[in-house]
Amino acid sequence: AALLLLGSVDAVDTRGGVSVAVGALGEVEPAAGLPPPDLPMADPPSGSVIGPTLATSKNAWAPKRKALREGAPNILLILNDDSGYGHPDTFGGPVHTPSLSRVAAAGVTYNRFHTTAICSPTRASLLTGRNAHAVSTGQITEAASGFPGYSGKIPKSAATVAKVLSGYGYDTAAFGKWHNTPVDHLLRSGPFDYYPTGLGFSYFYGFLAGETSQWQPRLFENTNPIEPPYSPEEGYHLTEDLAAQAVKFIRNNRALTPDRPFFIYFAPGGTHGPHHVAPQWADKYKGKFDEGWEKLRNTTYAKQRAMGWIPETAKLTPMDPTMTKWEDIPESQRAFQIRLMEVYAGFLEHTDTQHSKILDELDRQNITENTLIIYVFADNGASAEGKEGTISELLAENNLPTTTDQQIDILEKEYGGLSALGSKHLWNMYHSGWAWAGDSPFRSTKLVAAHFGGTRTPLVISWPKVIKPDKVPRSQFHHVCDIVPTIYDAVGISEPGAVDGHQQDPLQGVSMVYTFNNASAAERKTAQYFEVMGSRGVYRDGWFAGTFGPRNPWRLNATHLKTWRPEEDVWELYNLNEDFSQADDLAAQMPGKLAEMQAMFSLEAAESKVFPVGAGLYTFYYHPEELPKSPLTEWNFFPGQDRIAESNAPLFRSGHSTRTTIKATLPANASGVLFCVGGAGGGFTAFLDGGVLHAEYAATLVYRFKVSSSAALPAGPATIEVALIYDTSPGPAGPATLSLAVNGTPVGEGRVEKSCMGIMDASETFDIGVDMGSAVSMDYESRLPFRFQGELESVFVKYVPPKTPGGVDEEAYVV
C-alpha cells in the first residue's frame, strides 16, 4: 500500500464536517472498501429494471462510484522558478515572502529538500513521483535528444499525479509554466498528448515554454493559444492573472462540484528571467543591496543560523575563484548591478504575494482546514544565467559576447536608463554574484547537480486537519520525486498498477507523511542521484559524492566541452551528517568511500536511464543541427496564421539561410508586418511603414541590424523578396547578408554581423501579417500588433544554400 503507518488509529477527526481517520502520529489511514487502483475505474452497473416495455421497466440511475475516502483533502501544490535557498526572509534571506511564511507558520518546514537543478526535469519528477531521466526528461524540452532518458516525452507508463487524481474524481488544474511538452508537438493540430490536458489535468491556463514575458505572455488555455485579457498599460501582469484564474477555478469547483476535491498545480514563471515587475515593487528594496553580494551572503548566513533554519555547525562555503567579487565591479557599473537585484527582489516578493490570493480564497470558502498545501520554493537554485548582469538574458543562450558598459550605454540611450529595468522592453537578469549570494550557505547555482546551491530549496507543508504547526525544521533528506507518494499517502490511495491500459513503472519517491508530526523521525530515503548536463552527484545514507561537470553556469564560454572526458572528472565527497553545506571535501582522505559512492551513482544512473553521461549536451552543444525542429525545408503561409512555435517554423538562426517571397496588394503608404518571428528579446521581422519596406534582425535586443528600401513602394500588386543568406562559414553567430527586392528589383541590402545561434525567443512565435506578443522592432512597438493593412496573398519561405565565395547560390540544399 502507498500508506506508511507509524501507529494505530488514534481518533476519527470530524472537524470541518468531514471524517478523516488519523493515526497516533497524525498519519492518515486508508479507507476500506475502495475500488482497486487500476485506472480508469469501471462504471458502476445500472440499477434499472429492464422489461420489454416501459410499463414493465423501472429507471434507476447507477449508484455513484465511491473512489475516495470521506474527507479526502483538497491539494494546492505551489512551485516558484529559479529562486535561491537564501532568498526568502521566511528563512533569513533579504526578500519578503509573506505567503511562504504564512504556510510555514501553519505547518512544517524542510531544510534538506532537493530538486534536479534544472526546469523541465524538476517538473517532470515532481508530477510523476519518479526520477527525471526515468521519465525521459533529463534535459529541458528544447534540448531533447533521442537517448531514452532525454527525449522530453513523459511515458504513459508514468502517469502524472493529475492523471491519477482525476481518475479518483478530483477536479484538476494547472496554472503557469509547464515546460514539459516536446517542442515539435507545439502545433495547433496536435498531437496534444504531452500538453497539460493530455497528461491528466482537466484545465490549464498558462504558458508551455520555459519562460515568457510577464507583461505580454504567450498564453494557452488548455490546448488553444490565447492573448492576455488586457495590456500592460492597463495593469496586466502574468502572475496576477494566474492567481485570478486559480481563484476562479476554486469558485467554480465550490459552486458546481462541491463534492469533488480539487488539485491545483500553481507554477508561475516568477522568478525565471526575464525579471519583469512594476517599479513600485523593486523600489521597496532601494538601498538594501548597496554593499554587494558578499556582504549580502554573509548577512543571510548569519540570520539562517540565528533562526535555526540551518544548523549552528553549518559552514559558509567560500566564493568560487571563477566568480566576480563585488570589489572588482567598477563604480560606474554598481548602480546598474544594484538595480538588477532590486528588480529581482521585487519580482520575488510580487510572485510570492500572489500566492496569498489563493490562500485567501481557501479561507473565504472555509476549506483551508482540509487543504494540503505543498509549497516547493523553487524548481532549482538561483540562476546564474545573467552572467555579468544583463538587459538581455538571451545573450548567454546565444553565446553572444558583450560588455557591461555596452549594455549600460544601450540602456541609457535607447530605453531611458535604470528606470526601464523590469519593464516590457527589456529582458533583464541579475549578475551571477547575486545568485551565488542567494544560494547561501551552499556552493554553486542552478545547473550544478553536484552542489546544493543548484539542487536544494526550502519546502513548507501545511494541512491543519492533520499537521500540527511546528517550527522545528525537518532535516530528513528528500527530493521532488517524493511529493507524489506523499500526496497519494495523504489522500489514502494506492499507486495504480495500470492507467489507460499501460502498466505503470514503480514510483521511485518515498512518502514524507511520516515526518508531518515527527520532526525527528528516522529518515526513510536512502539514496538519490542527481545529473544535469554532465554535472552529477549521489546521496546515500548521509553521504554525498559529486563532480562539477564540464560547464560553468556563471561564466560565458567557461567550459571544456570539446576536451571533456567524464571518466577524468574530479569527484568530491561529503559527510552530510557533519557537514550540512558541503564545506569539507573528504575525497582525498577517503578514496575507498568515494569509490563506493561512485559505484552507487552508476547503479542509480543505470536504473533511471541517465547514461550516457553528457547526453543532455548532445543536441544543445555538440550537435545543434539535431535539435528538435520542423522536418520541412519550405513553407507556404497564408493570412491569419500566427502563434506558430519557433521550433516548427522556418529557422532564421545562425546557418539557416532563407529566401522569403511575399505576394501582396499594397495600398498607398502601406504599413504593417508581413511576417516575423520572435519578440522583444530577439527576432526577425519584415514590415512596411508609410510605404517603406523594412527588415530587422534582432540578435537579442543588444544587436539590431536594419535594412530599408530607399523609397516608398507604390500601391498595387507586389512580389517582395526578403533574403537572409549566411556566409559559407559563418561561425557560431553569423554573419549574413540581408537583402530586399520588389518585383525582381533590389531595393536594399545590409549585413547582419551577429545572429542568434540558439533561440531567438523562448516563447514568442512566427506570425503572418501581424506581430503577436512583444514587438521584434521598437519602430512599431507602440502600434502592436501592427497588422498589415493591405491584401496579403501568401508568404513562401524556403531554405537556400549559404553564400559561396563567388556569391552564387546553389539550387539544392537540405537542412
C-alpha positions in Angstrom: 0.0 0.0 0.0 1.1 3.6 -0.5 0.3 4.5 3.1 3.2 4.2 5.6 1.7 3.7 9.1 3.5 4.7 12.3 0.8 3.9 14.7 -2.7 2.5 15.2 -5.8 4.6 14.6 -6.0 7.1 17.4 -9.1 9.1 16.5 -11.6 10.0 13.9 -11.2 13.7 13.1 -14.5 15.3 12.1 -13.5 18.9 12.0 -14.9 20.8 9.1 -17.8 18.4 8.6 -15.7 15.6 7.2 -14.2 12.5 8.8 -10.6 11.6 8.5 -9.0 8.6 10.3 -5.8 9.9 11.9 -3.1 7.7 13.3 -1.3 8.2 16.6 1.4 10.4 15.0 -1.0 12.2 12.7 -0.8 10.0 9.7 -3.8 9.3 7.5 -5.4 5.9 7.5 -6.7 4.4 4.2 -10.5 3.9 3.9 -11.9 0.4 3.4 -14.0 -0.7 0.6 -12.4 1.5 -2.1 -12.0 0.2 -5.7 -8.8 -1.4 -7.0 -6.2 1.1 -8.1 -6.1 0.5 -11.9 -7.5 3.4 -13.9 -9.9 4.2 -15.4 -12.3 2.6 -12.9 -15.2 0.6 -14.3 -18.6 2.4 -14.2 -21.0 1.0 -11.6 -23.8 -1.1 -13.2 -27.2 0.5 -13.8 -29.8 0.0 -11.1 -32.6 0.0 -13.7 -35.0 -2.9 -14.2 -35.3 -3.7 -17.8 -38.5 -5.1 -19.3 -39.9 -5.4 -22.8 -41.9 -2.1 -22.3 -41.6 1.0 -20.1 -44.6 -0.3 -18.2 -42.7 -3.3 -17.0 -39.4 -1.4 -16.6 -38.0 0.8 -13.8 -35.5 3.6 -14.3 -32.8 4.0 -11.7 -29.5 5.8 -12.1 -26.3 3.9 -11.5 -25.1 4.4 -7.9 -22.4 7.0 -7.5 -19.0 5.4 -7.5 -17.1 5.6 -4.2 -13.5 6.2 -5.2 -12.2 8.2 -2.2 -12.4 8.0 1.5 -14.6 10.6 3.2 -12.8 13.9 3.7 -10.1 13.4 1.1 -8.2 16.7 1.1 -8.0 19.4 -1.5 -4.4 19.9 -2.7 -2.5 23.0 -3.6 1.0 22.5 -5.0 3.0 25.7 -5.5 6.3 25.9 -7.3 8.3 29.0 -8.0 11.1 29.3 -10.5 14.8 30.0 -10.2 14.7 31.3 -6.6 17.5 30.7 -4.2 17.7 28.9 -0.9 18.9 32.0 0.8 16.4 34.5 -0.8 13.2 34.3 1.4 13.0 36.3 4.6 11.0 33.3 5.9 14.3 31.6 6.4 16.8 34.5 6.9 17.0 36.0 3.4 16.5 39.6 2.2 13.3 39.2 0.2 9.9 39.4 1.9 7.9 36.2 1.2 4.6 36.6 3.1 2.9 33.5 1.6 5.8 31.2 2.3 5.8 32.5 5.9 2.1 32.0 6.2 2.2 28.4 5.1 5.2 27.7 7.2 3.5 29.2 10.3 0.5 26.9 9.8 2.6 23.7 9.2 6.1 22.3 9.0 9.3 23.2 7.1 12.0 21.1 5.4 15.6 22.3 5.1 17.1 19.4 3.2 14.7 19.1 0.3 16.1 18.9 -3.3 15.3 19.5 -6.9 17.1 18.3 -10.1 18.9 21.7 -10.6 17.0 22.5 -13.8 13.5 23.4 -15.0 11.8 20.6 -17.1 13.4 17.7 -15.2 12.3 19.0 -11.8 8.7 19.5 -13.0 8.6 16.0 -14.6 9.9 14.4 -11.4 7.6 16.5 -9.2 4.5 15.5 -11.2 5.2 11.8 -11.7 6.9 10.7 -8.5 9.8 9.3 -10.5 13.3 10.4 -11.4 13.6 12.8 -14.3 15.6 10.6 -16.6 13.4 7.7 -15.8 10.5 9.6 -17.3 12.7 10.7 -20.3 13.2 14.3 -19.1 16.9 14.5 -18.3 17.1 17.9 -20.1 14.8 20.8 -20.9 12.5 20.1 -23.8 14.2 22.5 -26.2 17.4 20.4 -25.9 15.9 16.9 -26.1 17.6 14.1 -27.9 16.9 10.5 -29.0 18.5 8.9 -25.9 15.8 7.2 -23.8 16.4 9.4 -20.8 16.3 12.6 -22.7 13.5 12.5 -25.3 11.4 15.0 -23.4 8.3 12.7 -23.6 6.9 11.6 -20.3 5.9 8.0 -21.0 2.4 6.7 -20.5 3.9 4.2 -18.1 4.5 7.1 -15.7 1.1 8.7 -15.2 1.2 12.1 -13.5 -0.4 12.8 -10.2 -3.1 14.8 -12.0 -3.9 11.8 -14.2 -4.3 9.6 -11.2 -6.2 12.1 -9.0 -8.6 12.8 -12.0 -9.3 9.1 -12.1 -10.3 9.2 -8.5 -12.7 12.1 -9.0 -10.6 15.1 -8.3 -11.0 18.4 -10.3 -7.5 19.1 -11.5 -6.0 22.3 -12.9 -2.5 23.6 -13.7 -1.7 27.3 -13.9 1.5 29.0 -15.0 4.7 27.5 -16.5 4.5 24.0 -18.0 7.8 23.3 -19.9 7.1 19.6 -20.4 5.7 19.5 -23.9 8.1 18.4 -26.7 8.8 21.5 -28.9 8.0 19.6 -32.1 4.5 18.9 -30.7 3.6 22.6 -30.4 1.2 22.6 -33.3 -2.4 23.8 -33.4 -3.4 20.4 -34.9 -1.6 18.4 -32.1 -0.8 15.8 -31.0 -1.8 17.0 -27.6 -0.7 14.0 -25.6 2.1 16.0 -23.8 0.1 19.1 -23.1 -1.1 19.5 -19.5 -4.6 18.3 -20.5 -3.1 15.3 -22.3 -1.1 14.4 -19.2 -4.1 14.4 -16.8 -5.1 18.0 -16.0 -8.7 18.8 -16.7 -7.8 22.5 -17.1 -4.7 24.5 -18.0 -4.1 28.3 -18.1 -0.5 29.4 -18.6 2.4 29.1 -21.0 4.1 26.0 -22.4 7.6 27.3 -22.8 10.5 27.6 -20.3 9.9 31.4 -19.9 7.8 34.2 -21.3 7.3 37.9 -20.9 5.4 38.7 -17.7 3.9 41.7 -19.4 3.0 40.1 -22.8 3.0 36.4 -22.2 2.3 33.8 -24.9 -0.7 32.2 -23.1 -2.5 28.9 -23.7 -5.9 27.9 -22.3 -6.0 24.1 -22.5 -4.5 23.5 -26.0 -5.6 26.8 -27.5 -3.2 29.8 -27.8 -4.9 32.9 -26.4 -3.9 36.5 -25.8 -3.7 38.2 -22.4 -7.1 39.7 -21.4 -5.7 43.3 -21.2 -2.5 45.2 -21.8 0.5 46.1 -19.5 -0.6 49.7 -19.8 -4.0 48.7 -18.4 -2.2 47.0 -15.4 -1.7 43.4 -16.7 0.9 41.2 -15.2 1.0 37.4 -15.8 1.4 36.3 -12.2 -1.6 38.3 -11.1 -3.6 36.9 -13.9 -2.6 33.3 -13.0 -3.7 33.9 -9.4 -7.0 35.3 -10.5 -7.6 32.3 -12.7 -6.8 29.9 -9.9 -9.3 31.7 -7.6 -11.9 31.4 -10.4 -11.3 27.7 -10.6 -11.8 27.2 -6.9 -15.0 29.2 -7.0 -16.3 27.1 -9.9 -15.4 23.9 -8.0 -17.2 25.0 -4.9 -20.2 26.3 -6.7 -20.8 23.5 -9.2 -18.9 20.4 -7.9 -18.5 20.8 -4.2 -18.5 17.0 -3.7 -15.2 16.8 -5.6 -11.9 17.7 -4.0 -9.5 19.7 -6.2 -5.8 19.5 -7.1 -4.2 22.7 -8.2 -0.7 22.9 -9.5 0.3 26.6 -9.4 3.7 27.2 -11.0 4.1 30.9 -12.1 7.1 32.0 -14.2 8.5 34.1 -11.4 11.3 34.4 -10.8 12.8 33.0 -14.0 14.2 35.6 -16.4 13.3 37.9 -17.7 12.8 39.7 -14.4 9.6 41.7 -15.0 7.8 43.6 -12.3 6.4 47.1 -11.8 8.8 49.6 -10.3 7.0 50.1 -7.0 7.9 46.5 -6.1 11.5 47.0 -6.9 11.6 50.3 -5.1 10.9 48.6 -1.8 14.5 47.3 -1.9 16.3 50.5 -2.6 19.5 50.7 -0.5 19.3 47.1 0.7 21.9 45.7 -1.6 24.3 48.6 -1.9 27.1 46.7 -0.1 27.3 44.0 -2.7 26.8 40.2 -2.9 29.5 39.1 -0.4 28.0 41.2 2.3 24.5 40.1 1.5 25.6 36.4 1.6 27.3 36.9 5.0 24.3 38.6 6.4 21.9 35.9 5.2 24.1 33.1 6.6 24.2 34.7 10.0 20.4 35.0 10.0 19.9 31.5 8.8 22.0 30.2 11.7 20.4 32.5 14.3 16.9 31.4 13.5 17.8 27.7 13.4 17.0 27.2 9.8 20.5 25.7 9.3 22.5 24.0 12.0 24.8 26.0 14.2 27.6 23.9 12.8 26.9 24.7 9.2 29.7 26.5 7.5 29.5 29.2 4.9 31.2 27.9 1.8 33.7 30.2 0.0 33.2 32.0 -3.3 34.3 30.1 -6.3 37.5 31.6 -7.6 36.0 32.0 -11.1 33.2 34.3 -9.7 33.5 38.1 -9.7 33.9 39.8 -6.4 31.9 43.0 -5.7 35.1 45.0 -5.2 36.0 44.2 -8.8 32.8 45.8 -10.1 33.7 49.3 -11.3 32.0 52.2 -9.5 30.4 53.2 -12.8 28.6 49.9 -13.1 27.4 49.4 -9.5 24.1 51.3 -9.7 23.2 49.0 -12.7 24.1 45.9 -10.7 22.2 47.0 -7.6 19.1 47.9 -9.5 19.1 44.5 -11.2 19.0 42.9 -7.8 16.3 45.3 -6.6 14.2 44.3 -9.5 14.7 40.6 -8.8 13.8 41.1 -5.2 10.6 43.0 -6.1 9.8 40.3 -8.6 10.1 37.5 -6.0 8.1 39.4 -3.4 5.4 40.1 -6.0 5.3 36.5 -7.1 5.0 35.1 -3.5 2.4 37.7 -2.7 0.1 36.4 -5.5 0.0 33.0 -3.7 -1.8 34.7 -0.8 -4.7 35.5 -3.1 -5.3 31.7 -3.5 -4.7 31.2 0.3 -7.3 33.9 1.0 -9.8 32.2 -1.3 -9.3 28.9 0.6 -10.1 30.8 3.8 -13.1 32.5 2.2 -14.5 29.2 1.2 -13.8 27.8 4.6 -11.7 24.9 3.2 -8.2 25.7 4.4 -8.6 23.2 7.3 -8.8 20.2 4.9 -6.4 21.5 2.2 -3.0 20.0 1.9 -0.7 22.9 0.8 2.8 21.9 -0.5 4.9 24.9 -1.3 8.2 24.0 -3.1 10.1 27.3 -3.1 11.8 26.7 -6.5 12.5 24.2 -9.2 16.2 24.7 -8.8 18.7 27.1 -7.1 19.1 30.7 -8.0 20.1 31.2 -11.7 23.5 32.5 -12.7 22.5 32.7 -16.4 22.5 36.5 -16.2 26.3 36.1 -16.1 27.7 39.6 -15.6 24.3 41.2 -15.3 22.3 41.9 -18.4 19.5 43.8 -20.1 19.1 40.9 -22.5 19.3 37.4 -20.9 19.3 35.5 -24.2 22.8 36.9 -24.9 24.2 34.0 -22.9 21.9 31.4 -24.5 23.2 32.5 -27.9 26.8 32.8 -26.9 26.9 36.4 -28.0 29.7 38.4 -26.4 29.1 41.8 -24.9 30.3 44.1 -22.2 28.5 45.6 -19.2 29.4 49.1 -20.3 28.0 48.4 -23.8 24.7 47.3 -22.2 24.5 50.2 -19.9 25.1 52.5 -22.8 22.2 50.9 -24.7 20.0 51.1 -21.6 20.7 54.8 -21.3 20.4 55.8 -24.9 17.6 53.6 -26.1 15.4 52.8 -23.1 15.7 55.7 -20.7 18.1 54.3 -18.1 17.8 52.3 -14.9 14.1 53.0 -14.6 13.4 50.8 -17.6 14.7 47.7 -15.9 11.8 45.3 -15.2 9.7 46.8 -18.0 8.3 45.1 -21.0 11.0 46.4 -23.2 13.9 44.6 -21.5 14.9 41.0 -20.8 16.9 41.9 -17.8 18.5 39.4 -15.4 20.8 40.0 -12.4 24.5 39.3 -12.0 25.5 35.8 -11.2 27.1 37.1 -8.0 23.6 37.8 -6.6 22.5 34.3 -7.5 25.5 32.9 -5.6 24.6 35.1 -2.6 21.0 33.9 -2.9 22.1 30.3 -2.5 23.7 30.8 0.9 25.3 28.9 2.5 26.0 26.5 -0.4 28.3 26.3 -3.3 27.2 27.0 -6.9 23.9 27.8 -8.5 21.2 26.4 -10.8 22.6 23.9 -13.4 25.1 22.4 -10.9 23.9 18.9 -9.7 27.0 18.3 -7.6 26.3 21.2 -5.1 23.3 22.1 -3.1 23.3 25.7 -4.5 21.9 24.0 -7.6 19.6 21.5 -6.0 18.4 22.4 -2.5 15.3 24.5 -1.9 13.1 25.3 1.0 9.9 23.3 1.3 6.8 24.0 3.5 3.7 21.9 4.0 0.5 22.7 5.9 -2.7 20.7 6.4 -4.4 22.0 9.5 -6.7 18.9 9.8 -3.7 16.6 10.2 -0.4 18.6 10.7 0.3 20.3 13.9 2.3 23.5 13.4 5.9 23.0 14.4 8.8 25.5 14.0 11.4 22.7 14.1 12.8 22.2 10.5 12.5 18.7 9.2 16.0 17.6 8.2 15.3 14.3 6.5 16.9 14.2 3.1 14.1 14.4 0.4 13.6 15.1 -3.3 10.9 16.4 -5.6 10.1 12.8 -6.7 8.9 12.2 -3.1 5.9 14.7 -3.5 3.6 12.3 -5.5 4.0 9.4 -3.0 3.3 11.9 -0.2 0.1 13.1 -1.9 -1.1 9.5 -2.5 -0.4 8.7 1.1 -2.3 11.8 2.3 -5.3 11.1 0.0 -5.3 7.4 1.1 -5.0 5.8 -2.4 -2.5 3.3 -3.8 -0.2 3.7 -6.7 -2.1 2.5 -9.8 -0.9 -0.7 -11.4 -2.2 0.3 -14.8 -3.5 3.5 -16.3 -5.4 3.5 -19.6 -4.1 0.0 -20.3 -0.4 1.0 -19.7 1.3 -0.9 -16.9 2.9 1.7 -14.6 6.5 2.0 -13.7 7.0 1.8 -9.9 7.2 5.1 -8.1 10.8 6.0 -7.1 9.9 8.5 -4.5 9.3 8.0 -0.8 6.3 9.4 1.1 7.1 12.2 3.5 3.9 11.8 5.6 6.0 10.1 8.3 7.6 13.5 9.0 4.4 15.5 9.3 4.1 15.3 13.0 7.5 13.8 13.9 10.5 16.2 13.3 13.0 13.6 14.4 11.6 10.6 12.6 14.2 8.3 11.2 14.9 9.1 7.5 13.4 6.7 5.0 15.0 7.9 1.8 18.3 6.0 1.5 19.6 7.1 -2.0 19.1 9.7 -4.6 21.1 10.5 -7.7 21.5 13.9 -9.5 22.6 14.8 -13.0 22.4 17.8 -15.3 24.5 18.0 -18.5 27.4 16.1 -17.0 27.3 17.7 -13.5 26.3 14.8 -11.2 26.1 13.5 -7.7 24.6 10.9 -5.5 23.3 10.7 -1.9 23.5 7.5 0.2 22.8 7.2 3.9 24.2 10.6 5.0 27.0 10.7 2.4 27.2 12.7 -0.8 29.6 12.5 -3.7 29.6 14.6 -6.8 31.5 16.2 -9.7 31.0 19.7 -11.1 30.9 18.7 -14.7 32.1 20.4 -17.9 30.1 23.6 -17.8 30.4 26.7 -15.6 27.0 28.4 -15.4 28.2 31.8 -14.3 31.0 32.4 -16.9 30.4 32.8 -20.7 32.5 30.3 -22.6 33.9 28.9 -19.3 33.6 25.3 -20.4 35.8 22.5 -21.6 33.2 20.6 -23.6 35.5 19.9 -26.6 38.0 18.1 -24.4 35.7 16.8 -21.7 36.1 13.2 -20.7 33.6 12.2 -17.9 35.9 9.4 -16.7 38.5 12.0 -15.9 36.2 14.3 -13.8 37.4 15.0 -10.2 34.9 14.0 -7.6 34.2 15.4 -4.2 33.0 13.6 -1.1 31.0 15.0 1.9 29.7 13.5 5.2 26.4 15.3 5.4 25.8 14.1 8.9 28.5 16.5 10.0 28.7 18.9 7.0 25.3 20.5 6.2 26.7 22.8 3.4 29.3 20.6 1.6 32.1 22.7 3.1 34.7 19.9 3.8 35.7 17.7 0.9 36.8 14.3 2.2 37.6 12.7 -1.2 41.4 12.7 -0.7 41.2 11.3 2.8 38.6 8.6 2.0 39.2 7.2 -1.5 37.5 3.9 -0.6 34.3 5.6 0.4 34.4 7.8 -2.7 34.8 4.7 -4.9 31.8 3.2 -3.1 29.7 6.3 -3.8 30.8 6.5 -7.4 29.6 2.9 -7.8 26.3 3.8 -6.2 25.9 6.6 -8.7 26.4 4.2 -11.6 23.8 1.8 -10.2 21.2 4.6 -9.6 22.0 6.2 -13.0 21.6 2.9 -14.9 18.3 2.2 -13.3 16.9 5.7 -14.3 18.3 5.9 -17.8 20.9 8.6 -17.1 23.5 7.0 -19.4 25.3 8.1 -21.5 26.6 10.8 -19.2 26.6 14.0 -21.1 23.6 13.1 -23.2 21.9 16.4 -22.1 24.7 18.2 -24.0 24.3 16.2 -27.2 22.0 18.4 -29.2 22.3 21.8 -27.5 26.2 21.9 -27.6 27.6 19.1 -29.7 25.1 18.7 -32.4 22.7 21.7 -32.7 21.8 20.5 -36.2 19.9 17.7 -34.5 17.8 19.9 -32.2 14.1 19.2 -32.4 12.7 21.2 -35.3 10.4 21.0 -38.3 11.4 18.5 -40.9 10.3 20.9 -43.7 12.6 22.9 -45.9 10.0 25.1 -47.4 6.7 26.5 -46.2 3.7 28.3 -47.9 1.9 30.5 -45.4 -1.3 32.5 -45.7 -3.0 35.4 -43.9 -4.4 34.5 -40.4 -1.6 32.1 -39.5 0.1 33.1 -36.3 1.3 31.7 -32.9 3.4 29.1 -34.7 6.1 27.9 -32.4 9.7 28.9 -33.5 10.7 25.2 -33.5 8.0 24.4 -36.1 8.5 27.4 -38.3 11.3 28.4 -40.7 14.5 29.0 -38.7 16.4 32.2 -39.3 19.1 31.4 -36.7 22.8 31.1 -37.5 23.5 29.0 -40.5 19.9 28.8 -41.8 19.8 30.8 -45.0 16.3 31.6 -46.2 14.6 33.3 -49.1 11.1 34.6 -48.3 8.7 35.6 -51.1 5.6 37.7 -50.2 2.8 38.2 -52.7 0.6 41.2 -51.7 -1.5 44.0 -53.0 -0.3 47.2 -51.4 -2.4 50.3 -50.6 -0.8 53.7 -50.8 1.6 54.3 -47.9 1.2 50.6 -46.8 2.0 49.8 -43.2 2.1 46.6 -41.1 4.0 43.4 -40.5 4.5 41.0 -43.4 6.0 38.2 -41.3 8.0 38.0 -38.1 9.4 35.6 -35.6 10.4 36.2 -32.0 9.8 39.3 -29.9 11.5 41.9 -27.8 14.1 39.5 -26.6 15.2 38.8 -30.2 13.8 38.0 -33.6 13.5 38.8 -37.3 10.8 40.9 -38.9 9.8 42.3 -42.3 7.3 45.1 -42.4 6.1 48.2 -44.3 5.8 51.6 -42.7 4.5 54.5 -44.6 5.1 52.6 -47.8 8.8 52.0 -47.0 9.9 48.3 -46.8 12.0 47.3 -43.7 13.6 44.2 -42.4 15.2 44.0 -39.0 17.3 41.2 -37.4 17.5 41.5 -33.6 20.2 39.2 -32.3 18.8 39.8 -28.8 17.9 43.4 -28.0 21.6 44.4 -27.9 22.5 43.7 -31.6 20.0 45.1 -34.1 20.6 45.1 -37.9 18.2 47.0 -40.2 17.8 47.3 -43.9 15.2 49.5 -45.7 14.1 50.5 -49.1 15.2 54.0 -50.2 11.7 54.9 -51.2 8.1 54.0 -50.5 6.7 51.2 -52.6 3.9 52.1 -55.0 0.3 51.0 -54.5 -0.7 47.9 -56.3 0.3 44.2 -56.6 3.8 43.4 -55.5 6.2 40.5 -55.1 8.5 41.2 -52.2 11.6 39.1 -51.5 13.5 39.1 -48.2 16.7 37.1 -48.4 18.9 36.2 -45.3 22.0 34.5 -46.7 24.6 33.4 -44.3 28.3 33.3 -45.3 29.6 29.8 -46.2 31.5 29.6 -42.9 29.5 32.0 -40.8 30.9 30.9 -37.4 28.6 30.3 -34.4 26.8 33.6 -34.6 26.7 34.9 -38.1 27.4 36.9 -40.2 24.9 37.1 -43.1 23.7 39.3 -45.9 20.2 40.7 -45.6 18.7 41.9 -48.9 15.3 43.2 -50.1 13.8 43.2 -53.6 10.5 44.2 -55.0 9.2 42.8 -58.3 12.7 41.5 -59.0 14.4 44.8 -58.4 16.8 45.1 -55.5 15.8 47.9 -53.1 18.1 47.4 -50.1 20.9 45.4 -48.7 23.0 45.2 -45.5 25.0 43.0 -43.2 23.8 41.1 -40.2 27.1 40.9 -38.3 25.8 38.8 -35.4 23.0 36.3 -35.3 21.2 34.0 -32.8 22.7 30.6 -32.7 20.4 29.0 -30.1 16.9 30.6 -29.9 15.5 34.0 -30.9 13.0 33.9 -28.0 11.8 31.2 -25.6 8.1 31.6 -26.2 7.4 34.2 -28.9 6.2 32.8 -32.2 6.2 33.0 -36.0 3.3 35.2 -37.3 2.0 36.2 -40.7 0.7 39.7 -41.3 0.9 40.6 -37.6 3.4 40.7 -34.7 1.7 38.9 -31.7 3.1 39.4 -28.2 6.1 41.7 -27.7 7.5 43.6 -30.7 10.5 42.4 -32.6 11.2 46.0 -33.7 10.9 49.1 -31.5 10.0 51.0 -34.6 6.4 49.8 -34.4 6.2 48.7 -30.7 3.7 51.4 -29.8 1.4 50.2 -32.7 1.2 46.5 -31.8 0.1 44.1 -33.2 0.7 46.3 -36.3 -1.5 44.3 -38.6 -0.7 44.6 -42.3 -3.3 46.9 -43.9 -3.0 45.6 -47.5 -4.1 42.4 -49.0 -1.7 39.6 -48.2 -1.9 36.7 -50.6 0.9 34.3 -49.4 4.3 34.1 -47.8 6.6 31.5 -49.1 9.7 30.6 -47.2 12.4 28.2 -48.2 15.9 27.3 -47.1 18.6 28.1 -49.6 22.4 27.5 -49.6 24.8 29.9 -47.9 26.7 32.5 -49.8 29.6 30.9 -51.8 32.9 32.8 -52.2 31.8 33.8 -55.7 28.5 35.0 -54.4 26.4 32.4 -56.4 23.7 30.4 -54.7 23.4 26.7 -55.4 19.9 25.3 -56.1 19.9 22.2 -53.9 20.1 22.5 -50.1 18.8 20.3 -47.3 18.8 21.1 -43.6 
